[in-house]
Every structure is written in structure tokens, then in C-alpha cells.
Amino acid sequence: MAISLKANDPDVKISLIHSEPIPEGIENEGLFDQFIQAPVESYHTFGVTQYFKLKTWLYTLTPYDESLYLDVDMVWIKGRKPSDLMESLSDVEFSMANYGHTTIDKGADSFWADVNEVKKAWNLTDEKWYSYSSEIMWFKKSKDVKKYFDKAKSIYENPKVKTLEFGGSQMADELAFMIASSITGMFPHQDKWQPIFWHHKQPGKKNLAPYQLAQDFWAYSMGGNGHPTNIISNYNSLVNHYCNILGFSNSYLWKDKKTYLNTRVKI
């Protein structure tokens, strides 16, 4: 991911939040401007590792006044500069990829929890209820955004409802953000903002090559536990291209998560 960002926009600043020690030599490769050690409490709850919890700490951990958060299981699309995306969001205080919204009292649903239980637990009535994808987030440092992330933190730390476990964590971070949005009124700048191509959500375009997606998308997502052959091939082609440009001999080719993470065998 970092190689693809630098290949498209050499001056972009990238900070890497990490829990484990940085692999030897990576600090000399010129990809990252800062390495940020995540505090244990940002990915542990009651002594149990909860890596998705870390996203609720992004406001606390970011070194920037304006931050574009990106999951690492993506690759940037050729010819698109991340700085251009950030410039297009310069007047936006907060946003997150999403699939639109309903309201708590009219058809609200969630893969992650029973919305009726959420409604009762947090005394919600007719608030907006968004469906989020947190693989990309944009936010600025402000009083309201801090309040929003603090609320998401507290929800993740103490969920009041039964939640679907995901990836070895007690809950998906998206659920904490969805509830926090309904409580605080902090919502994305645009309904159905989907700047990242993900074949699970754009199945009609899954057979297109990445260059054919460049007009509508900024990056190519590998979210999920497994992928069709052509999706893997497209990802690997982009990675090989960028590694050749920047002179990296290791192309970091894709391996489906279900092949090496027992927590991702099902989803």
C-alpha cells in the first residue's frame, strides 16, 4: 500500500501505526515519515487482543491536523494522486466510506448487531443510521471530531449489546462508529461515498481492469477473506508495477487471509 502511494505521489507523507516491532530495514526504505507505536490499551480489552479497536484510537494517534486513514489491504490505482483526494476533502471535517443511511425507527439494520437492541441501549429514536466501511476515513482535528472518536472508543470498550465477533475481535469497529454517529450527529459528508473499489460491493465492475476504474475510484481493495482469481491478478499486477518503479525486489504478492489467519476462515 505504501509503495503504491509513493509511486503515485512521492511527496505524500505516510505514518505507520504498528503494534509489533518494525521489520528490520523498513525504516530505511523511504516509505514512511513516522512510525507510531500503538499503546497496548488501544488494541486490548480486558487483556484480550482486539485489533479492530485500534481504529477508534485514530484521532489520538494521528500526528496530523488533517488525516486520511487507509487500511493496508488495498493498493492505489495508477495515475491517481492521494494528495488530490485530500485536496478534494479540504472543506470536510469528517467522512467515512458508506453505503447510505436509513433511520433508527425506519428500516435500520446491521450485520453486526440487532439494531433494536442498539436503539434501547443508547436511547435512540429517529436518528440517522449509516452503514459504514472504515477502510478509508478522513478527519480533521476539532472539538467535535474528538468527541466523536471518544464516543466510539467508549462504545467499543463497553458494548451494551450482543455483537458479532469479527477477525478475532469482540466487534467490528464499524459498529462502534455507526452508533457514535447516531449519538453525536457526526456523519459522512456524502451519502454512498465509495472512493475505494471493492468487488463485493461493486460486482458489476469486478471484471474491469484497475485502469478502467480510475475515473470513479482511488484504490483497489482486497477486503474480505478470499477473492476471485482475476481480482488477485489485478492486485498483483499493480503491486509488481509499483515495485518495479521504486526498485523493490520483493513484490509482496497477495495471499488470501483465510490461508494464514484462522480468525478469517469464515468472513
C-alpha positions in Angstrom: 0.0 0.0 0.0 2.7 2.5 1.0 4.7 1.6 -2.2 1.7 2.3 -4.4 1.0 5.7 -2.6 4.6 6.8 -3.0 4.8 5.7 -6.7 1.8 7.9 -7.5 2.6 10.8 -5.2 6.3 10.8 -4.0 5.8 13.7 -1.6 2.8 12.3 0.3 3.5 11.8 4.0 2.7 8.4 5.4 2.7 7.4 9.1 2.5 3.7 10.0 0.7 2.8 13.2 2.0 -0.6 14.4 1.8 -2.9 17.4 4.6 -5.4 16.6 8.2 -4.3 16.2 9.0 -2.8 12.8 10.8 -5.3 10.5 14.5 -4.8 10.2 15.4 -2.3 7.4 12.0 -0.9 6.7 12.9 2.4 8.4 15.5 3.0 5.7 13.3 2.3 2.7 11.9 5.9 2.4 8.3 4.9 2.6 7.3 6.1 6.0 7.8 9.5 7.6 6.8 8.4 11.1 6.4 5.1 12.9 3.8 5.3 15.7 3.8 2.6 18.4 0.3 1.8 19.3 -0.2 1.6 23.1 -1.4 -1.8 24.3 -4.6 -0.4 25.6 -5.5 0.7 22.1 -5.8 -2.9 20.9 -6.6 -4.8 24.1 -9.7 -5.0 26.2 -9.6 -6.9 29.5 -6.3 -8.4 28.4 -7.8 -9.7 25.1 -6.3 -8.6 21.8 -8.9 -6.6 19.8 -7.1 -5.2 16.7 -10.2 -3.6 15.3 -10.5 -1.5 18.4 -7.4 0.4 17.2 -9.3 2.4 14.7 -11.3 4.1 17.4 -8.0 5.5 18.6 -7.0 7.1 15.3 -7.8 10.6 16.5 -5.5 10.1 19.5 -2.7 8.5 17.5 -2.5 10.6 14.3 0.3 13.2 14.1 -1.6 15.3 11.5 -4.2 18.1 11.8 -5.8 16.5 8.7 -5.7 12.7 8.3 -6.6 10.3 5.6 -6.7 6.8 7.2 -6.3 3.8 4.9 -6.4 0.1 5.6 -3.3 -1.7 4.4 -5.1 -4.4 2.4 -5.5 -2.1 -0.6 -3.4 -0.8 -3.5 -3.6 2.6 -5.0 -4.9 2.9 -8.6 -2.3 4.1 -11.2 -2.5 7.8 -12.1 -4.4 8.9 -9.0 -2.6 11.1 -6.5 -3.7 10.8 -2.9 -2.9 14.5 -2.4 -5.7 15.2 -5.0 -8.2 13.2 -2.9 -7.1 15.0 0.2 -7.5 18.4 -1.5 -11.0 17.5 -2.6 -11.8 16.9 1.1 -10.2 20.1 2.3 -13.5 21.6 3.4 -14.8 18.4 5.0 -14.5 17.9 8.8 -15.2 14.1 8.8 -16.1 11.4 6.4 -16.1 7.6 6.0 -16.9 5.3 3.1 -20.5 4.3 3.4 -23.4 2.6 1.7 -26.0 5.3 2.7 -28.3 5.6 5.6 -31.8 4.9 6.9 -33.1 6.0 10.3 -33.2 4.1 13.6 -37.0 4.0 13.5 -37.4 3.2 9.8 -35.8 0.1 8.4 -32.4 0.4 10.2 -30.5 -2.9 10.1 -26.9 -4.1 10.7 -24.8 -7.2 10.0 -23.0 -6.5 13.3 -25.8 -6.3 15.9 -29.6 -6.2 16.5 -30.5 -2.5 15.9 -33.5 -2.8 18.2 -31.1 -3.7 21.0 -28.9 -0.8 20.0 -31.9 1.6 20.0 -32.8 0.6 23.5 -29.3 0.5 24.9 -28.4 4.0 23.8 -31.9 5.6 23.9 -32.0 6.3 20.2 -35.3 7.2 18.4 -35.3 8.7 14.9 -31.5 9.3 14.4 -29.8 8.6 11.1 -28.3 5.1 10.9 -25.4 4.7 8.5 -23.8 1.6 7.0 -20.0 2.2 7.2 -16.9 0.8 5.6 -13.9 2.0 7.7 -11.2 1.1 5.2 -11.0 4.8 4.4 -11.6 7.7 6.7 -10.9 11.4 6.5 -11.0 13.7 9.6 -9.6 16.9 10.9 -8.6 17.8 14.5 -11.5 19.6 16.1 -13.6 19.5 19.2 -16.5 17.8 17.5 -14.4 15.2 15.8 -12.6 14.4 19.1 -15.9 14.0 20.8 -17.0 11.6 18.1 -13.9 9.4 18.3 -14.1 9.5 22.1 -17.6 8.2 21.9 -16.6 5.4 19.5 -13.8 4.5 21.9 -16.2 4.2 24.9 -18.7 2.1 22.9 -16.0 -0.3 21.8 -14.6 -0.6 25.3 -18.1 -1.3 26.8 -20.6 -2.6 24.3 -24.0 -2.7 25.8 -25.4 -5.2 23.3 -24.5 -8.6 21.8 -22.3 -8.1 18.8 -20.9 -10.3 16.1 -17.3 -11.2 16.6 -15.1 -10.3 13.7 -11.5 -11.2 12.9 -10.8 -12.3 16.5 -12.2 -9.1 17.9 -15.4 -8.8 20.0 -16.9 -6.4 17.5 -16.3 -4.7 14.2 -15.1 -1.1 14.6 -17.7 0.0 12.1 -20.4 -0.8 14.6 -18.9 1.5 17.2 -18.6 4.3 14.6 -22.2 3.7 13.4 -23.5 4.0 17.0 -21.3 7.0 17.7 -22.6 8.8 14.6 -26.2 8.3 15.6 -25.4 9.6 19.1 -23.2 12.6 18.2 -24.7 13.6 14.9 -21.3 13.3 13.2 -22.0 11.9 9.7 -20.1 11.5 6.4 -20.0 14.4 4.0 -21.7 12.4 1.3 -24.2 9.5 1.2 -22.8 6.5 -0.5 -19.3 7.9 -0.6 -17.4 4.9 -2.1 -13.9 6.1 -3.2 -12.5 2.6 -3.0 -13.3 -0.2 -5.4 -14.3 -3.4 -3.6 -15.6 -6.2 -5.9 -18.0 -7.4 -3.1 -19.9 -4.1 -3.3 -19.4 -3.3 -6.9 -20.0 -6.8 -8.5 -20.9 -5.3 -11.9 -17.4 -3.9 -12.2 -15.4 -6.9 -10.9 -14.2 -7.9 -14.3 -12.8 -4.5 -15.1 -9.1 -3.8 -15.0 -7.9 -1.2 -12.5 -7.1 1.4 -15.2 -10.8 1.1 -16.2 -11.8 2.0 -12.7 -9.6 5.1 -12.3 -12.4 7.6 -13.2 -14.5 6.5 -10.3 -12.2 5.1 -7.7 -8.9 5.9 -6.0 -7.8 2.5 -4.7 -8.3 -1.3 -5.2 -9.5 -3.0 -2.0 -8.7 -6.6 -1.0 -11.1 -6.6 1.9 -12.6 -10.0 2.8 -11.1 -13.4 3.5 -10.9 -14.6 -0.1 -11.0 -13.3 -3.8 -11.6 -14.5 -7.3 -8.5 -15.2 -9.4 -8.9 -12.1 -11.6 -9.1 -9.8 -8.5 -5.9 -11.3 -7.2 -4.2 -11.0 -10.6 -5.2 -7.3 -10.9 -3.8 -6.6 -7.4 -0.5 -8.4 -8.1 -0.1 -6.6 -11.5 -0.4 -3.2 -9.8 2.0 -4.2 -7.0 4.6 -5.5 -9.5 4.3 -2.3 -11.5 4.9 -0.1 -8.4 7.7 -2.2 -7.1 9.5 -2.0 -10.4 9.1 1.8 -10.5 10.6 2.2 -7.0 13.1 -0.6 -7.2 11.7 -3.0 -4.7 12.7 -6.6 -5.5 10.1 -8.1 -3.1 6.7 -7.6 -4.7 4.6 -8.6 -1.7 2.2 -10.7 -3.8 -1.3 -11.4 -2.4 -2.2 -14.3 -0.1 -5.9 -14.7 0.9 -6.3 -14.0 4.6 -8.2 -17.3 5.1 -5.0 -19.2 4.2 -3.0 -17.8 7.2 -5.5 -16.3 9.7 -7.7 -18.8 11.5 -9.9 -15.8 12.6 -10.7 -15.1 8.9 -11.7 -18.6 7.7 -15.4 -17.6 7.5 -15.5 -13.8 7.0 
